[in-house]
Amino acid sequence: MTIIEPNKNIKKKQSNLMLVGSIAALLGVALWTIVVYNQTVTLGHKFSEAKNQLQELTSRNAELKNNSYQVMDTKSLNGVAREFGLVKVENPEYLETDL
């Protein structure tokens, strides 16, 4: 006599399918976690580089301001005026109009 158990194979297939699906989901989550971690680390490095670049630009800006203030100093402007043969007028006469 043969006893047929039709549900036995279906349950085994379902449990295997659930196991494979669970493993695939676990691997997917693990890979996603690794990608997010790598992006976080990369963002941290870019932030540090930007911070260093900002500090360099700030110091360069201060140097440029210092140079421009030195150029516009009255002592250096008097020297430049002498080089071009300019003379300082003590009592300037201005042109006046009646409008």
Summary of the structure (lengths in Angstrom):
residues: 99
radius of gyration: 40.6
end to end distance: 129.6
largest distance: 134.0
contacts: 158
relative contact order: 0.04
helix: 77%
strand: 0%
